[in-house]
């Protein structure tokens, strides 16, 4: 399987890309085989169109694990979208420091720093979902279409709505614990291929 430099994993399909092979920003880290589908815009423009308010001055990161599925229009909104609520005003005076005679070194005082966005492995992010800065999403979670995720999502949990709330767990606690111990996404490609029937059919006993 030739993955190392593959951008388009499906022959003749220019709407799906392996994100790892198109992102260039060192503060966006994507695991192997994670894909993004976009039937509206060029999916290779993911950094520009989907990772928003991600300015170098904040040093925050977008970390996405392996084997994730990211649907069209999903957005990752970073710290600079968060106008500070510590001030008496939400107006971004520090950004316009030249206008107001402020110190240009304090531009980041205009917003509240929420931190990195971290997406686990085997996560499905639905159509036009929005993930806000500081949110961590556990392995195997599912984010519903147009959900707005403001808080951390536990592993193998389905969330949806605005703001996103838990709908249900995907599996029993025992199965979830086994999956997190097995971590099949870290296996060699040969081993994953060997166990694809069990993975696809939901037969976790075949992975132990």
C-alpha positions in Angstrom: 0.0 0.0 0.0 1.6 3.3 -1.1 0.7 5.9 1.5 3.7 7.9 2.2 3.1 10.5 -0.5 -0.5 9.7 -1.5 -2.8 12.8 -1.5 -5.9 11.3 -3.2 -6.6 7.8 -1.9 -9.5 7.1 -4.3 -8.8 6.8 -8.0 -10.4 9.7 -9.9 -11.8 11.3 -6.7 -10.5 14.8 -6.0 -12.8 15.5 -3.2 -11.0 13.2 -0.6 -7.4 13.8 0.6 -5.1 12.3 3.1 -4.6 15.4 5.3 -1.1 14.5 6.5 0.1 14.9 2.9 -1.4 18.3 2.3 -1.0 20.3 5.5 2.2 22.4 5.7 1.7 24.3 9.0 4.1 22.8 11.6 1.4 23.5 14.3 -1.1 21.2 12.5 -0.2 17.5 13.1 -2.2 14.8 11.4 -1.9 11.0 11.8 -1.6 8.4 9.0 -4.7 7.6 6.9 -6.8 10.4 8.3 -8.9 11.9 5.5 -10.9 15.0 4.7 -13.8 15.1 2.2 -14.9 18.3 0.6 -17.5 18.5 -2.2 -17.7 22.3 -2.0 -14.1 23.6 -1.9 -10.7 22.2 -2.8 -9.9 19.7 0.1 -6.2 20.5 -0.2 -7.0 24.0 1.1 -8.0 22.5 4.5 -5.5 24.8 6.4 -7.0 27.9 4.9 -10.7 27.0 4.8 -11.2 24.8 7.9 -8.6 25.8 10.5 -9.6 29.3 11.5 -8.1 32.0 13.7 -5.0 29.9 14.0 -2.3 32.6 14.3 1.4 31.8 15.0 1.5 34.3 17.9 -0.5 31.9 20.0 1.6 28.8 19.4 -1.5 26.6 19.8 -1.8 23.4 17.8 -4.3 21.2 16.0 -3.5 17.6 16.7 -5.5 14.9 14.8 -4.8 11.2 15.3 -4.8 8.3 12.8 -7.7 6.9 10.8 -10.0 9.9 11.4 -12.8 10.8 9.0 -13.5 14.5 8.7 -16.6 15.5 6.7 -17.1 18.4 4.4 -17.1 21.9 6.0 -15.9 20.8 9.5 -14.3 23.8 11.2 -11.6 24.1 13.9 -11.8 27.5 15.6 -8.8 28.7 17.6 -7.9 31.0 20.4 -7.9 34.3 18.4 -11.7 33.9 17.9 -12.2 34.2 21.7 -12.4 38.0 22.5 -11.3 38.4 26.1 -13.9 38.4 28.8 -11.4 39.5 31.5 -11.5 43.0 30.2 -14.3 45.5 30.8 -14.8 45.5 27.0 -14.8 42.7 24.4 -13.4 45.1 21.9 -10.0 44.0 20.6 -8.0 47.2 21.5 -4.6 45.3 21.7 -5.0 44.3 18.0 -5.3 47.9 17.0 -2.3 48.9 19.1 -1.1 51.5 16.6 -4.5 53.3 16.7 -4.6 53.4 20.5 -0.9 53.9 21.3 -0.5 50.4 23.0 2.5 48.1 23.2 2.5 45.9 20.0 4.0 43.1 22.1 0.6 42.6 23.9 -1.5 41.8 20.9 -2.5 38.4 22.4 -4.2 40.2 25.3 -7.1 40.7 23.0 -8.3 37.1 23.4 -8.5 34.4 26.1 -6.1 31.5 25.4 -8.0 28.2 25.4 -5.2 26.0 24.2 -4.7 23.2 21.6 -7.4 21.2 19.8 -6.6 17.5 20.2 -8.5 14.9 18.2 -7.9 11.2 19.0 -7.6 8.3 16.7 -10.5 6.8 14.7 -12.7 9.9 15.3 -15.5 10.8 12.9 -16.2 14.5 12.6 -19.6 15.1 10.9 -20.7 17.5 8.2 -20.0 21.2 9.1 -19.3 20.4 12.8 -17.4 23.0 14.7 -14.7 22.2 17.2 -13.7 25.1 19.5 -10.2 25.8 20.9 -9.1 23.9 23.9 -11.4 20.9 23.2 -10.0 17.3 23.4 -11.9 14.5 21.7 -11.2 11.0 22.7 -10.5 8.0 20.5 -13.4 6.5 18.6 -15.8 9.4 19.2 -18.4 10.6 16.7 -19.3 14.3 16.3 -22.7 14.8 14.8 -23.4 17.0 11.8 -23.4 20.7 12.6 -22.6 20.1 16.2 -20.7 22.8 18.1 -18.3 21.1 20.4 -17.4 23.4 23.4 -16.2 20.7 25.9 -14.1 17.6 25.9 -15.7 14.4 24.4 -14.9 11.1 26.1 -13.6 8.1 24.0 -16.2 6.2 22.0 -19.0 8.7 22.7 -21.5 10.1 20.2 -22.3 13.8 20.6 -24.5 16.2 18.8 -26.3 19.6 19.0 -25.5 23.2 19.9 -23.7 23.1 22.2 -22.8 19.4 21.6 -24.1 17.0 24.3 -23.7 13.3 24.7 -26.2 11.2 22.8 -25.0 7.8 23.8 -21.9 5.6 24.2 -20.9 3.6 21.1 -20.0 0.4 23.1 -20.2 -1.1 26.6 -17.5 0.1 29.1 -15.8 -3.3 28.7 -15.5 -3.0 24.9 -14.4 0.6 25.1 -11.7 -0.4 27.6 -10.5 -3.2 25.4 -10.3 -1.0 22.3 -8.2 1.6 24.2 -5.9 -1.2 25.3 -5.6 -2.8 21.9 -5.1 0.5 20.0 -5.4 -1.2 16.6 -4.5 2.0 14.8 -0.9 1.7 16.1 -0.5 -1.8 14.5 1.5 -2.3 11.4 -0.4 -2.1 8.2 0.1 -5.8 7.6 -1.5 -6.6 11.0 -4.4 -4.2 10.4 -5.0 -5.8 7.0 -5.0 -9.3 8.6 -7.6 -8.3 11.1 -9.8 -6.1 8.8 -12.7 -8.6 8.8 -12.9 -8.4 12.6 -12.6 -4.6 12.7 -15.2 -4.1 10.0 -17.6 -6.7 11.5 -17.3 -5.4 15.0 -15.8 -8.6 16.4 -13.4 -7.4 19.1 -12.6 -10.9 20.4 -10.7 -11.5 17.2 -8.4 -8.6 18.0 -7.3 -9.8 21.4 
